Amino acid sequence: MSPLWRDEVGIYLAQRRVCLVRIRRGIRPTLLQDENHIEPQAAPGWEGVLALLEQRLSQGPWSDARARIVVADQWVRYSVVPWSDALSSAAERLAHARELMSGIFGDGMTDWTLSLSEAPPGASCLVSAMPSALLESLREMTARHGQKLASVQPQLIAAYNTWRHVLPAGDAAWFVTVEEGSLAALRMCAEGIDRVHAVRIGPDWGRELKRLQTFGRLASASPADGRVYVDLPAALRTLRPENSADLEWLDDANPPLTTLHQLEHLRRKAA
């Protein structure tokens, strides 16, 4: 088989939960397998969920494939990096982003790996950071199970990219993704991404949505600009806040047959 059409495995990691999908690529992509595993007794932190992932990779049809991994936002840090004409290379922009993140989160950022989202010249972009030890553990685990690691993305970025085709172009609006224990959001505008908001949450996550609605209204020039688009797992939909007429609840019963679309669909459906 052509390396370009090698099967892909999608992996989603959250506290106590692992989702896996396998896609046969080619002229007619096919969903071969999907699984959702929850371990209520998993140890806190990403080390516990990696132990669960190791177990599942050892027992299922997940080897001999390219791996695309999505990491829950509770293990990710974010900030917005404004465009600067003084920065002329990718290395300079990344160094500037690290200085900005260190100013927000402290000197402990030396143990985190940073990545910048793509953005056209003149537009602000999003910087995300994940623990370097987590990324190294994922590289070692995928290699150990016969996988070629193609990408590791934070949940906010992966979810935003899978929904991007239905989000408004050019209008200011919030995109929100919710997972048990975490909520992350970015604000889109004509100049790119101008705000990001990520918090740990409890059962009353609706309070954070109401706060975003308030932010949207204060920063908007028109009612359309203040919309909030929400990517929400099925299990949390019964907890949606009242008076949410200006919230758009994203749903797609038939997502495209790509690895990340199917992984996002399973994450929402199986939560």
Secondary structure, DSSP 8 states (H G I E B T S, - for coil): --GGG--EEEEEEETTEEEEEEEE-SSS-EEEEEEEEE-TT--SSHHHHHHHHHHHHHHSS--SEEEEEEE-GGG-EEEEE---TT--SHHHHHHHHHHHHHHHH-GGGGGEEEEE----TTSBEEEEEEEHHHHHHHHHHHHHTTEEEEEEEEHHHHHHHHHGGGS-SSS-EEEEEEETTEEEEEEEETTEEEEEEEEE--S-THHHHHHHHHHHHHT-SSGGGG-EEEE--GGGGGG--SS-TTEEEE--SS--SSHHHHHHHHHHHH-
